[in-house]
Amino acid sequence: MPGATFTIAASVRRSYLFPAKRAPAFAWHCDVDRLLGLLPHVSVVRKQGEGAYRLVYSAREAGLYRVNIHCDVRIVSDPHRGVVRIVTVRRRGAEPAQAGWYSMSGSGRFEETIGFADAGAETRIECSIGLRATLPVALSLRMIPRTRLDAAAGRIFRRRLDETMDTYIERSIIAYAR
């Protein structure tokens, strides 16, 4: 499988109650630096202008394999509709796809949508996160049959994105309560 690639993609959605009325909840989530800081496995590589960022999703799987997915995004907020979105943008200088013995890296797409609805003294938040990338297969994995590799990568990636969402929700509620 020389030069082999595979695509990993997953999205998760959660609905939860945030401990503030809609206007303060929306304003709190519009602090993008704070918002991004609450996401596990996602870090800001650099700010590229007003509301534009290069992010990297980084995780170590099975204690051995390092996965890095670089995404250029911009933040779009619409207070009238009650939505904050992180959307992928195409920029020059995308990270080249690379594979090492135990590593895979390249560019991908990151999307997050946060919707806000009144719920009495709280706010009902509908949040979705999606991540997709086509990466080269790590050299040590190239002898594994393709169907097994795709199935394992899909399960692991979905589990990691579930963890990212659940941790984000927990962190945001705790951070707001401080």
C-alpha positions in Angstrom: 0.0 0.0 0.0 2.7 2.6 -0.8 1.4 6.1 -0.6 -1.9 4.8 0.8 -4.4 7.2 2.3 -7.6 6.8 4.2 -10.4 9.1 5.2 -11.6 9.6 8.7 -14.8 11.5 9.4 -17.2 11.8 12.2 -19.7 14.2 13.6 -21.5 14.3 17.0 -24.5 16.3 18.2 -25.6 17.1 21.8 -28.4 19.0 23.3 -27.9 20.3 26.9 -29.0 23.1 29.3 -26.5 25.9 29.9 -26.9 27.8 33.2 -27.7 31.2 31.9 -30.4 33.0 30.0 -30.0 33.1 26.2 -28.4 36.6 25.7 -25.6 36.0 28.3 -25.1 32.4 27.2 -24.7 33.6 23.6 -22.3 36.4 24.5 -20.2 34.0 26.6 -19.9 31.6 23.7 -18.9 34.4 21.3 -15.5 34.7 23.2 -13.9 32.5 20.6 -10.5 32.1 22.3 -12.3 30.8 25.4 -14.5 28.6 23.3 -11.6 27.0 21.5 -9.7 26.6 24.8 -12.5 24.4 26.1 -12.1 21.8 23.3 -9.9 18.9 24.2 -7.5 17.6 21.5 -8.0 20.9 19.6 -5.5 23.8 19.9 -5.0 27.1 18.2 -1.8 27.1 16.1 -2.2 30.7 15.2 -4.7 33.4 14.8 -4.9 34.5 11.2 -6.9 37.7 11.5 -10.2 38.7 13.0 -12.1 35.5 13.6 -9.8 33.4 11.6 -7.6 30.6 13.1 -5.5 27.7 12.2 -6.4 24.8 14.5 -4.8 21.4 15.0 -6.7 18.4 16.2 -4.0 16.2 17.9 -4.4 12.8 19.6 -2.3 9.8 20.5 -4.2 6.6 19.8 -3.4 3.3 21.4 -0.6 5.1 23.2 1.5 4.9 20.1 0.0 6.5 17.0 0.0 10.3 16.7 -2.7 11.9 14.5 -2.5 15.6 13.7 -5.2 17.3 11.5 -4.7 21.0 10.7 -7.8 23.1 9.9 -8.2 26.7 8.8 -11.4 28.1 10.2 -13.3 31.3 10.7 -15.9 32.1 13.3 -19.4 33.3 12.3 -21.9 34.5 14.8 -25.5 35.6 14.2 -27.1 37.0 17.4 -30.5 37.4 15.6 -30.7 33.7 14.8 -28.9 32.7 18.0 -26.1 30.7 16.3 -22.3 30.6 16.6 -20.5 28.6 13.9 -16.9 27.6 13.3 -16.5 26.9 9.6 -13.6 25.6 7.5 -12.0 28.0 5.0 -9.5 27.1 2.3 -6.2 29.0 2.7 -2.9 28.8 1.0 -0.2 27.0 2.9 -2.2 23.9 3.9 -0.3 21.4 5.9 1.2 18.7 3.6 0.1 15.1 4.2 2.8 13.2 6.0 3.2 9.7 7.4 5.8 8.4 9.7 6.3 5.0 11.3 3.7 5.9 14.0 2.3 9.2 12.8 -0.2 10.6 10.3 -0.8 14.3 9.6 -2.4 16.6 7.1 -5.2 19.1 6.6 -8.8 18.6 7.2 -12.2 20.2 7.8 -13.5 21.2 11.3 -17.1 22.4 11.8 -18.9 23.4 14.9 -22.4 24.8 15.3 -23.9 26.1 18.5 -27.5 27.1 18.6 -29.3 28.8 21.5 -32.9 28.6 22.6 -34.7 30.0 25.6 -35.4 27.5 28.4 -36.6 29.5 31.3 -33.7 30.6 33.5 -31.4 28.5 31.4 -30.6 28.1 27.7 -31.1 25.0 25.6 -27.9 24.6 23.5 -27.8 22.4 20.4 -24.2 21.7 19.6 -22.7 19.7 16.7 -19.0 19.1 15.9 -17.7 17.5 12.8 -14.1 16.6 11.7 -13.0 15.1 8.4 -9.6 14.4 6.9 -7.8 12.2 4.3 -4.5 11.2 5.8 -1.7 9.0 4.7 -1.5 5.6 6.4 1.2 5.3 9.1 4.1 3.2 7.8 3.6 0.6 10.5 -0.1 0.1 9.6 0.3 -0.4 5.8 0.3 -4.2 6.1 -3.1 -4.3 7.8 -6.0 -5.1 5.5 -7.8 -2.0 4.3 -11.2 -3.0 5.7 -9.9 -3.7 9.2 -7.9 -0.4 9.1 -10.9 1.6 8.0 -13.3 0.0 10.5 -10.8 0.5 13.5 -10.0 4.1 12.5 -13.7 4.9 12.2 -14.5 3.5 15.6 -11.6 5.2 17.3 -12.2 8.5 15.7 -16.0 8.5 16.5 -15.1 7.6 20.2 -12.6 10.4 20.3 -15.1 13.0 18.9 -17.7 11.8 21.4 -15.1 12.4 24.2 -14.3 15.9 22.7 -17.9 16.9 22.7 -18.7 15.6 26.2 -15.6 17.2 27.7 -16.4 20.5 26.0 -19.9 20.6 27.5 -18.6 19.8 30.9 -15.8 22.3 30.8 -18.1 25.1 29.4 -20.6 24.7 32.2 -17.9 24.6 34.9 -16.1 27.6 33.4 -19.3 29.7 33.2 -20.1 28.9 36.8 -16.8 30.3 38.0 
